[in-house]
Amino acid sequence: MEQLVHSAWSMIPFGLMLLMIAVGPLIAEHWWEKNVNKLIVSCMLGIPVAVCLLMGGMTHELEHQLFFDYVPFIILLLSLFVITGGIHFSGDLKAKPIVNTGFLALGWVLASIMGTTGAAMLLIRPVITTNQQRRYTVHTILFFIALVANCGGLLTPLGDPPLFMLFLRGASFTWFMHLLPEWAFTGLILLLIYFLMDTYYYRKEDWTALSADAREATPLVVRGKINFLYLLGVVLSVAFINEGTIPQMGEADAHLWIRYLREIVLISLTLLSLYTTKKEVRYDMNKYTWAPIIEVAVLFLGIFTTMTPALAYLADKAPSLGLSHTWQFYYSTGALSAFLDNTPTAVAFHSVATGLTPEQMASFGGELVASIPEVLLKAISIAAVMFGSLTYIGNGPNFMVKAIAEESGIKMPSFFGYMIRFSLIILLPVYILVQLIFL
């Protein structure tokens, strides 16, 4: 059993788990949309792996993966999901290119503060409402997915789940601000391209519809403002309640309330949000449901369990994988992040990097951050976050934004149409420029 969990065979359940997440919505949409079926898949793949790990002498690794990675991960996402779900934007501004660009820029900035999912769910309906009189709207949703649901969340561990996992592996909260040049470069270029494209389509619009849009304009109204205070509490909790500022949290014999102090505070903020937010704001206006966070919880339970032997194997075989250049980590992480889930992809390549020999690490130069060369951490972080926008399945909010747009009558491109019409011709060249300039 010990030989099995340390062999390449141990990666099969992890690969199957990621494959199901990637192809499930495409080949069995109605079956896969039920969370109970996702739980069945997670259990079918995860339980045998857990038994093998326990029998193969990897109990400690499994405990660490579930209790010190999975639990903090889910609690953070839960707090962001609940708190942002209590904030509602309403109103109908004039659908001018400068207004639409402002919406995307706002979401791009907010994504690093409230997470890509929170920012996307907060702004997607106001964006759709603002553009309801316009004929050409698909391009706005596509750029919204790229900027708000992905690229914007690069500056903090709250921005995107892969960054929080790297934060748990030793990167400080403020380290991610080192990615500001790449974040600004990518965002400003995409915003400029969008503004020029939206200006072109705006001039093709029917002026009768635009006149109606101007007459029906109403100012933006924000409801559930108390949740911004709770959101600030989440930011401060992640930034300051950790082993770096409270060493006792990392001690082996620490009491549970010390070890999980950050999670206790996050749960408290979550409960406060539920208690103090008016039900009509959360459930009627935001159409809030628990299904998305339940989906994340059951899927990632399977991912974190099956990932345990896979990470150990990748770290062990890292010196022989031939990844000796930064660009190899960048494009490998990016390619898998686009077609699989970007969180386990980032964790997997971080494990590969930790398994490099001292000589191999030294060849990259610079200091170590989160136990790997800083340039590799940058490459993995940027690729995991940004390349998630290359397909609908690269990052969780992508499909959610697509579904909301289609519910509103916007005909979105197919899976491959999205890539052909948008990501491969607009996003990928920008991401290549990021690598050539910064990495």
C-alpha positions in Angstrom: 0.0 0.0 0.0 2.9 2.4 0.8 4.4 1.8 -2.6 1.0 2.5 -4.3 0.5 5.9 -2.7 4.0 6.9 -3.7 3.7 5.8 -7.3 2.4 7.5 -10.4 -0.8 5.5 -10.1 -1.7 7.7 -7.1 -2.3 10.6 -9.4 -5.1 8.9 -11.3 -8.0 9.8 -8.8 -6.8 13.4 -8.8 -6.7 13.5 -12.6 -10.2 11.9 -12.8 -11.5 14.5 -10.3 -10.2 17.4 -12.3 -11.4 15.8 -15.5 -15.0 15.4 -14.1 -15.0 19.1 -13.1 -13.9 20.0 -16.6 -16.1 17.8 -18.8 -19.1 17.2 -16.4 -20.9 20.5 -17.3 -20.3 19.7 -21.0 -21.3 16.1 -21.4 -23.8 15.6 -18.6 -25.1 19.1 -17.8 -28.3 18.3 -16.0 -26.9 15.4 -14.0 -23.8 17.3 -13.0 -25.7 20.4 -11.9 -27.0 18.5 -8.8 -24.7 19.0 -5.9 -25.5 15.5 -4.5 -24.1 14.0 -7.7 -20.9 16.0 -7.3 -20.7 14.7 -3.7 -21.0 11.2 -5.0 -18.1 11.7 -7.4 -16.0 13.3 -4.6 -16.7 10.3 -2.3 -16.2 7.7 -4.9 -12.7 9.1 -5.8 -11.8 10.5 -2.4 -12.7 7.7 0.1 -10.5 5.0 -1.5 -7.6 7.5 -1.7 -8.1 8.4 2.0 -8.0 4.7 3.0 -4.9 4.1 1.0 -3.2 7.1 2.6 -4.1 6.0 6.1 -2.8 2.5 5.4 0.2 3.7 3.6 1.7 5.8 6.4 0.5 9.2 5.1 -2.0 10.0 7.9 -0.2 13.3 8.7 -0.2 14.5 5.1 -4.0 13.8 4.8 -4.7 15.5 8.1 -2.7 18.6 7.1 -4.4 18.7 3.7 -7.9 18.5 5.1 -7.7 20.4 8.4 -5.1 23.1 7.6 -5.8 23.6 3.9 -9.3 22.6 3.1 -11.0 23.9 6.2 -9.5 27.4 6.1 -10.0 27.5 2.3 -13.8 26.7 2.6 -14.3 29.1 5.5 -12.7 32.0 3.7 -14.8 31.4 0.6 -17.9 31.0 2.7 -17.3 34.3 4.5 -16.7 36.2 1.2 -19.7 34.5 -0.4 -22.1 35.3 2.4 -20.9 38.9 3.0 -20.8 39.9 -0.7 -24.2 38.3 -1.1 -25.6 40.9 1.3 -24.5 43.8 -0.9 -26.8 44.9 -3.8 -26.2 47.4 -6.5 -29.3 48.7 -8.4 -29.8 51.3 -11.0 -29.6 51.9 -14.8 -26.9 54.3 -16.0 -26.5 55.5 -19.6 -24.8 52.6 -21.5 -22.0 54.8 -22.9 -18.5 53.2 -23.5 -17.0 55.3 -20.7 -19.7 54.1 -18.2 -19.2 50.4 -19.2 -15.5 50.8 -19.0 -15.9 52.3 -15.5 -18.0 49.3 -14.4 -15.3 46.9 -15.6 -12.6 49.0 -14.0 -14.5 49.1 -10.7 -14.9 45.3 -10.7 -11.3 44.8 -11.7 -10.2 46.7 -8.6 -12.8 45.2 -6.2 -11.8 41.7 -7.3 -8.7 41.8 -5.1 -10.6 43.0 -2.1 -13.8 40.9 -2.2 -12.6 38.1 -4.4 -13.4 37.5 -8.1 -16.6 35.7 -7.3 -17.8 38.4 -5.0 -17.0 41.2 -7.4 -18.5 39.4 -10.4 -21.8 38.6 -8.6 -22.0 42.1 -7.2 -21.7 43.9 -10.6 -22.9 41.6 -13.3 -26.6 42.4 -12.9 -26.0 46.2 -12.9 -23.9 45.9 -16.0 -26.6 43.9 -17.8 -29.3 46.3 -16.6 -27.3 49.3 -17.8 -26.9 47.7 -21.3 -30.4 46.2 -21.7 -31.4 48.7 -24.4 -28.2 48.0 -26.4 -28.0 45.4 -29.2 -24.3 44.6 -29.0 -23.6 43.4 -25.5 -21.7 40.1 -25.7 -18.3 41.7 -25.8 -19.1 43.5 -22.6 -19.8 40.1 -20.8 -16.7 38.6 -22.3 -14.4 41.3 -21.0 -16.3 41.3 -17.7 -15.3 37.6 -17.3 -11.7 38.4 -18.1 -11.2 41.5 -16.0 -13.6 41.0 -13.0 -14.0 37.3 -12.7 -10.2 36.6 -13.2 -7.5 39.1 -13.8 -8.6 41.6 -11.2 -8.0 39.2 -8.3 -4.2 39.2 -8.4 -3.2 41.5 -5.6 -4.3 39.8 -2.4 -4.9 36.2 -1.1 -8.6 37.1 -1.1 -8.6 37.8 -4.8 -8.6 34.3 -6.1 -8.6 30.8 -4.4 -5.2 29.7 -5.8 -3.6 32.8 -4.2 -5.1 31.9 -0.8 -3.6 28.4 -1.1 -0.2 29.9 -1.8 -0.7 32.3 1.1 -1.3 29.2 3.3 2.0 27.8 2.0 4.1 30.7 3.3 3.6 33.8 1.0 2.8 36.8 3.1 -0.4 38.8 2.7 1.5 41.8 1.3 3.8 39.8 -1.0 1.0 39.6 -3.6 1.3 43.4 -4.0 4.6 42.6 -5.8 2.3 41.6 -8.7 1.0 45.1 -9.1 3.0 45.8 -12.3 1.6 42.7 -14.0 -1.9 43.4 -12.7 -1.8 47.0 -13.9 -0.3 46.2 -17.3 -2.9 43.4 -18.0 -5.9 45.4 -16.7 -5.1 48.7 -18.4 -4.5 47.0 -21.8 -7.7 45.0 -21.6 -9.7 48.1 -20.5 -8.3 50.1 -23.4 -9.1 47.3 -25.9 -12.6 47.1 -24.4 -13.2 50.9 -24.6 -12.2 51.0 -28.2 -14.3 48.0 -29.1 -17.3 49.3 -27.1 -17.0 52.7 -28.8 -17.1 50.9 -32.2 -20.2 48.9 -31.3 -21.8 52.0 -29.7 -21.7 53.8 -33.0 -23.4 50.9 -34.7 -26.3 51.0 -32.2 -29.8 52.1 -33.1 -30.1 55.7 -31.9 -33.8 55.2 -31.0 -32.7 52.6 -28.5 -29.9 54.8 -27.2 -32.4 57.6 -26.7 -34.7 55.3 -24.7 -31.6 54.3 -22.7 -30.9 57.9 -21.8 -34.6 58.5 -20.8 -34.8 55.4 -18.6 -31.5 56.1 -16.7 -31.6 55.9 -12.9 -28.8 56.5 -10.4 -27.0 53.6 -8.7 -28.2 52.7 -5.3 -26.2 50.5 -2.8 -28.0 48.4 -0.3 -26.6 46.3 2.5 -23.7 48.7 3.2 -23.0 47.2 6.6 -21.4 44.3 4.8 -18.6 46.5 3.6 -17.6 46.7 7.3 -17.6 42.9 7.6 -15.6 42.7 4.3 -13.0 45.0 5.9 -13.0 42.6 8.9 -12.2 39.7 6.5 -9.3 41.5 4.9 -7.8 42.4 8.3 -8.4 38.9 9.6 -6.5 37.3 6.7 -3.8 39.9 6.9 -3.1 39.9 10.6 -4.5 36.7 12.1 -1.9 34.2 11.0 1.3 32.5 12.1 3.4 35.4 10.9 1.9 37.8 13.4 0.7 35.3 16.0 3.4 32.6 16.2 1.3 30.6 18.7 -1.1 29.6 15.9 1.6 27.5 14.3 2.6 25.6 17.5 1.9 21.8 17.4 0.2 21.8 20.8 -1.8 25.0 20.3 -5.4 24.9 21.5 -8.0 24.7 18.7 -9.3 28.2 19.4 -5.8 29.6 18.9 -5.0 27.5 15.8 -8.3 28.3 14.2 -8.6 31.9 15.5 -8.8 33.4 12.0 -11.5 30.9 11.0 -13.4 31.7 14.2 -13.4 35.4 13.4 -14.4 34.7 9.8 -17.3 32.6 10.9 -18.4 35.3 13.4 -18.4 37.9 10.6 -20.4 35.5 8.4 -23.0 35.1 11.0 -23.2 38.8 11.6 -23.8 39.4 7.9 -26.6 36.8 7.9 -28.2 38.4 10.9 -27.9 42.0 10.0 -28.6 42.0 6.3 -32.3 42.4 5.3 -33.7 39.3 3.8 -35.2 41.2 0.8 -31.7 42.5 -0.1 -30.0 39.1 0.1 -32.7 36.7 -1.1 -35.1 38.8 -3.3 -32.8 41.4 -4.9 -29.6 39.3 -5.1 -31.5 36.0 -5.6 -29.1 34.5 -3.1 -28.9 30.7 -2.8 -26.5 28.3 -1.0 -26.0 26.1 -4.0 -22.8 27.7 -5.3 -20.9 27.5 -2.0 -22.2 23.9 -1.4 -20.9 23.0 -4.9 -17.4 24.4 -4.0 -17.4 22.6 -0.7 -18.2 19.1 -2.0 -16.0 19.4 -5.1 -13.0 20.6 -3.2 -13.4 17.9 -0.5 -12.7 15.4 -3.3 -10.0 17.6 -4.8 -8.0 18.1 -1.6 -8.2 14.4 -0.7 -7.2 13.0 -4.1 -4.6 15.8 -4.4 -2.6 14.6 -1.3 -0.7 11.7 -2.9 -0.4 13.5 -6.2 1.4 16.5 -4.6 3.8 14.2 -2.8 4.6 12.4 -6.0 5.1 15.6 -8.0 7.4 17.0 -5.3 9.4 13.7 -5.3 9.7 13.6 -9.1 10.2 17.4 -9.6 14.0 17.3 -10.3 13.4 14.9 -13.3 10.4 16.7 -14.9 12.6 19.0 -16.9 11.0 22.3 -15.7 14.2 24.5 -15.7 12.9 27.8 -16.9 10.4 30.3 -15.5 8.4 30.4 -18.7 7.8 26.6 -18.5 6.2 27.0 -15.1 4.2 30.0 -16.4 2.7 28.3 -19.5 2.3 24.9 -17.8 0.4 26.4 -14.9 -1.6 28.6 -17.3 -2.6 25.8 -19.7 -3.9 23.5 -17.0 -5.6 26.4 -15.2 -7.5 27.2 -18.4 -8.9 23.7 -18.8 -8.9 22.4 -15.3 -9.5 24.2 -12.0 -6.9 26.8 -11.3 -6.6 26.2 -7.6 -5.3 22.6 -7.6 -3.2 23.5 -10.6 -1.4 26.3 -8.7 -0.9 24.0 -5.7 0.4 21.2 -7.9 3.0 23.4 -9.5 4.0 24.9 -6.2 4.7 21.3 -5.1 6.8 20.7 -8.2 8.8 23.8 -7.4 9.4 22.8 -3.8 10.7 19.4 -5.1 13.5 21.0 -7.1 17.1 20.4 -6.0 18.9 23.3 -4.3 21.0 23.6 -7.4 17.9 23.9 -9.6 16.4 26.5 -7.3 19.6 28.5 -7.3 19.5 28.6 -11.1 16.4 30.8 -10.9 18.2 33.4 -8.7 16.6 35.6 -6.1 15.2 34.8 -2.7 12.8 32.0 -1.7 9.2 32.9 -0.9 6.8 30.2 0.2 9.8 27.8 0.0 10.3 28.3 -3.8 12.2 30.9 -5.9 10.2 34.1 -5.9 10.1 34.3 -9.7 8.5 30.9 -9.8 5.9 32.0 -7.3 5.2 35.0 -9.5 4.8 32.8 -12.6 2.5 30.3 -10.9 0.4 33.0 -9.3 -0.1 35.1 -12.4 -0.7 32.2 -14.7 -3.2 30.5 -12.4 -5.3 33.7 -12.0 -5.1 35.1 -15.5 -5.3 31.9 -17.6 -8.4 30.9 -15.8 -10.2 33.3 -18.1 -9.2 31.4 -21.3 -12.2 29.1 -21.0 -15.6 29.0 -19.2 -14.3 26.3 -16.9 -11.0 27.9 -15.9 -12.5 29.7 -12.9 -15.7 29.2 -11.0 -17.2 32.7 -11.6 -16.9 32.3 -15.4 -19.8 29.9 -15.7 -21.9 31.9 -13.2 -21.5 35.1 -15.2 -22.3 33.2 -18.4 -25.5 31.7 -16.9 -26.7 35.1 -15.5 -26.1 36.7 -18.9 -28.0 34.0 -20.7 -30.9 34.2 -18.2 -31.1 37.9 -19.2 -31.4 37.1 -22.9 -27.8 37.6 -24.0 -26.7 34.9 -26.4 -23.3 33.9 -25.2 -20.7 32.0 -27.4 -20.3 28.3 -27.0 -17.4 26.8 -25.1 -15.2 26.8 -28.2 -16.8 29.9 -29.6 -15.6 31.8 -26.5 -12.0 30.7 -27.2 -12.0 31.3 -30.9 -13.8 34.7 -30.7 -12.2 36.1 -27.6 -9.7 34.4 -25.4 -7.2 33.1 -28.1 -7.2 36.3 -30.1 -7.4 38.9 -27.4 -6.4 37.5 -24.0 -3.7 35.1 -24.9 -1.5 37.7 -26.7 -1.8 39.9 -23.7 -0.7 37.1 -21.4 2.2 36.3 -23.7 3.3 39.9 -23.4 3.2 39.7 -19.6 5.6 36.7 -19.7 7.9 38.4 -22.2 8.1 41.7 -20.3 7.9 40.6 -16.6 9.1 37.0 -16.4 
